[in-house]
Amino acid sequence: MKRIVIIGGGMGGTLIANLLARQLKPREAHITVISASARHMYQPGWLYVALGRQDPRALSRSERGLLSKKVALHIGAVSKLDLEGQQVELEGGESLPYDYLVIATGSRMVLEDLPGFAGGAQHFYTEEAAFRLHAQLEEFNGGRIVIGVGGLPYKCPVAPLEFTFLLDEYLAHRGLRGRSEIVYTFPLGRVFTIESVAEFAQPLLEQRGIKIETFFNAEEILPDQKLVRSMEGTELNYELLIMTPPHRGAKFLEGLAIADAQGWVKTDRATLQVADHPNIWAVGDATDLPISKAGSTAHFEAPVIVAHIVAALRGSAPDPRHAEYGGHVMCFLETGYGKASLLDFDYQHSPQVAQPNAITHYQKMVFNKAYWYIVPTGVF
Ligand SMILES: Cc1cc2nc3c(=O)[nH]c(=O)nc-3n(C[C@H](O)[C@H](O)[C@H](O)COP(=O)(O)OP(=O)(O)OC[C@H]3O[C@@H](n4cnc5c(N)ncnc54)[C@H](O)[C@@H]3O)c2cc1C
């Protein structure tokens, strides 16, 4: 019997395991998920935790409870991938062999990549950090808040924009907006990577009285001076600094021929196969694809990987409906005051951004609750 090993029990890994369990007969393959954590986190909710709008207890569930009973779950962190020997090694010393492998390890926050980050910046990219940021915001009593990006790429590219809009609302609600300045920085020459989104967001930022600082690639944070300096030579003083942390792929991938210097896996943009390894696929944040690192990306990629694994096992062609990933990504963009817009795009089409509206905001609120029932299970 063939052994399918999936490293990572997050959005992409869980969905792939459940879809495989549904399509394959038990005698066709043994499916194992290896995950560093027994908890499955719904990360988009951390944005709201930071603003005191979300109970974090609703944002995590047992991974075992989300997986089909036909899938074995092994809790442990992979420390080495032996490509020659076709096995993964865990921190405890145990090894698991595979015939087919899926790398679904997401992205890793590496604060040390930006000097001064740990002591000077707040963020909402882990549950604990979102808590800390909320405490800082509750103590905030006016002054300058600088928002920025600690390095490219980072997951959920619209999150800093969303946070900026929601922060404007939060400060207004607390009566602090008049004595606060919000500065939104971005590494490129516009406020977002995708041009149509930047054209939509810039006037909205300006209407809200948010200052914009483009070409701001953070180089160093000096916590004692409450100052952040960019590679371009701009210096900004702050009362509170909120930045996305620098991201990398999983540590065990760094230094392998299948990954680039940051640990992102070299992945075929259509088949999602890993370079030179027809029995390995990568999903979600872990890939080096030049598209958004987002849950929806992993969601739309998963059926393609499943179709290829099933085809490889059965010696047939992949299901033509899922033979290739077309770059589909769908992201909500919260704009504050109970409104949101939706970005829907792929490799061929850039997003046409709809005017923010209440219905889209409510759709996101419903999605945040419905996630557990429809996404990892493969219902939607
Ligand atoms: C604040 C915030 C807001 C966001 N908002 C949105 C949004 O609105 N829409 C959207 O689509 N996306 C959003 N995202 C992004 C989304 O959460 C991620 O892109 C998505 O979770 C990626 O799925 P993944 O399966 O690739 O990785 P993950 O879901 O991160 O899962 C990775 C898994 O791998 C495991 N793992 C890692 N290393 C190892 C190892 N060495 N050994 C074993 N297991 C390992 C982890 O424990 C984890 O289970 C947001 C993210 C954040 C932080």
The ligand as an SDF file (V2000), in Angstrom:
LIG
                    3D

 53 58  0  0  0  0  0  0  0  0999 V2000
   -3.7000   38.0320   10.7750 C   0  0  0  0  0  0  0  0  0  0  0  0
   -3.9360   37.1590    9.5840 C   0  0  0  0  0  0  0  0  0  0  0  0
   -5.0330   37.3970    8.7870 C   0  0  0  0  0  0  0  0  0  0  0  0
   -5.2630   36.5900    7.6800 C   0  0  0  0  0  0  0  0  0  0  0  0
   -6.3810   36.8100    6.9250 N   0  0  0  0  0  0  0  0  0  0  0  0
   -6.6360   36.0290    5.8610 C   0  0  0  0  0  0  0  0  0  0  0  0
   -7.8250   36.2190    5.0940 C   0  0  0  0  0  0  0  0  0  0  0  0
   -8.6520   37.0910    5.3880 O   0  0  0  0  0  0  0  0  0  0  0  0
   -8.0180   35.4060    4.0120 N   0  0  0  0  0  0  0  0  0  0  0  0
   -7.1220   34.4280    3.6720 C   0  0  0  0  0  0  0  0  0  0  0  0
   -7.3610   33.7140    2.6890 O   0  0  0  0  0  0  0  0  0  0  0  0
   -5.9990   34.2210    4.3860 N   0  0  0  0  0  0  0  0  0  0  0  0
   -5.7270   34.9850    5.4710 C   0  0  0  0  0  0  0  0  0  0  0  0
   -4.6020   34.7590    6.2160 N   0  0  0  0  0  0  0  0  0  0  0  0
   -3.5780   33.8130    5.7390 C   0  0  0  0  0  0  0  0  0  0  0  0
   -3.9010   32.3520    6.0300 C   0  0  0  0  0  0  0  0  0  0  0  0
   -4.1630   32.1400    7.3970 O   0  0  0  0  0  0  0  0  0  0  0  0
   -2.7060   31.5170    5.5910 C   0  0  0  0  0  0  0  0  0  0  0  0
   -2.2850   31.9140    4.3120 O   0  0  0  0  0  0  0  0  0  0  0  0
   -3.0990   30.0400    5.5640 C   0  0  0  0  0  0  0  0  0  0  0  0
   -3.3140   29.5850    6.8720 O   0  0  0  0  0  0  0  0  0  0  0  0
   -2.0240   29.2240    4.8560 C   0  0  0  0  0  0  0  0  0  0  0  0
   -2.3330   27.8680    4.9300 O   0  0  0  0  0  0  0  0  0  0  0  0
   -1.1590   26.7890    4.9580 P   0  0  0  0  0  0  0  0  0  0  0  0
   -1.8090   25.4560    5.0410 O   0  0  0  0  0  0  0  0  0  0  0  0
   -0.2140   27.0540    3.8550 O   0  0  0  0  0  0  0  0  0  0  0  0
   -0.3600   27.1100    6.3060 O   0  0  0  0  0  0  0  0  0  0  0  0
   -0.8820   27.1130    7.8030 P   0  0  0  0  0  0  0  0  0  0  0  0
   -2.3660   27.1760    7.8600 O   0  0  0  0  0  0  0  0  0  0  0  0
   -0.1180   28.1830    8.4990 O   0  0  0  0  0  0  0  0  0  0  0  0
   -0.4650   25.7020    8.3720 O   0  0  0  0  0  0  0  0  0  0  0  0
    0.8620   25.3070    8.4980 C   0  0  0  0  0  0  0  0  0  0  0  0
    0.9030   24.0460    9.3400 C   0  0  0  0  0  0  0  0  0  0  0  0
    2.2040   23.4760    9.2860 O   0  0  0  0  0  0  0  0  0  0  0  0
    2.6180   23.0830   10.5790 C   0  0  0  0  0  0  0  0  0  0  0  0
    4.0900   23.0800   10.5720 N   0  0  0  0  0  0  0  0  0  0  0  0
    4.9190   24.1090   10.3420 C   0  0  0  0  0  0  0  0  0  0  0  0
    6.1940   23.7130   10.3960 N   0  0  0  0  0  0  0  0  0  0  0  0
    6.1660   22.3780   10.6660 C   0  0  0  0  0  0  0  0  0  0  0  0
    7.1650   21.3800   10.8540 C   0  0  0  0  0  0  0  0  0  0  0  0
    8.4670   21.6650   10.7830 N   0  0  0  0  0  0  0  0  0  0  0  0
    6.7750   20.1160   11.1170 N   0  0  0  0  0  0  0  0  0  0  0  0
    5.4560   19.8060   11.2000 C   0  0  0  0  0  0  0  0  0  0  0  0
    4.4730   20.7110   11.0290 N   0  0  0  0  0  0  0  0  0  0  0  0
    4.8230   21.9790   10.7560 C   0  0  0  0  0  0  0  0  0  0  0  0
    1.9770   24.1120   11.4920 C   0  0  0  0  0  0  0  0  0  0  0  0
    1.8860   23.6410   12.8140 O   0  0  0  0  0  0  0  0  0  0  0  0
    0.6150   24.2930   10.8260 C   0  0  0  0  0  0  0  0  0  0  0  0
   -0.2770   23.3060   11.2670 O   0  0  0  0  0  0  0  0  0  0  0  0
   -4.3640   35.5250    7.3590 C   0  0  0  0  0  0  0  0  0  0  0  0
   -3.2650   35.2940    8.1810 C   0  0  0  0  0  0  0  0  0  0  0  0
   -3.0430   36.0860    9.2960 C   0  0  0  0  0  0  0  0  0  0  0  0
   -1.8690   35.8000   10.1870 C   0  0  0  0  0  0  0  0  0  0  0  0
  1  2  1  0
  2  3  1  0
  2 52  2  0
  3  4  2  0
  4  5  1  0
  4 50  1  0
  5  6  2  0
  6  7  1  0
  6 13  1  0
  7  8  2  0
  7  9  1  0
  9 10  1  0
 10 11  2  0
 10 12  1  0
 12 13  2  0
 13 14  1  0
 14 15  1  0
 14 50  1  0
 15 16  1  0
 16 17  1  0
 16 18  1  0
 18 19  1  0
 18 20  1  0
 20 21  1  0
 20 22  1  0
 22 23  1  0
 23 24  1  0
 24 25  2  0
 24 26  1  0
 24 27  1  0
 27 28  1  0
 28 29  2  0
 28 30  1  0
 28 31  1  0
 31 32  1  0
 32 33  1  0
 33 34  1  0
 33 48  1  0
 34 35  1  0
 35 36  1  0
 35 46  1  0
 36 37  1  0
 36 45  1  0
 37 38  2  0
 38 39  1  0
 39 40  1  0
 39 45  2  0
 40 41  1  0
 40 42  2  0
 42 43  1  0
 43 44  2  0
 44 45  1  0
 46 47  1  0
 46 48  1  0
 48 49  1  0
 50 51  2  0
 51 52  1  0
 52 53  1  0
M  END
$$$$
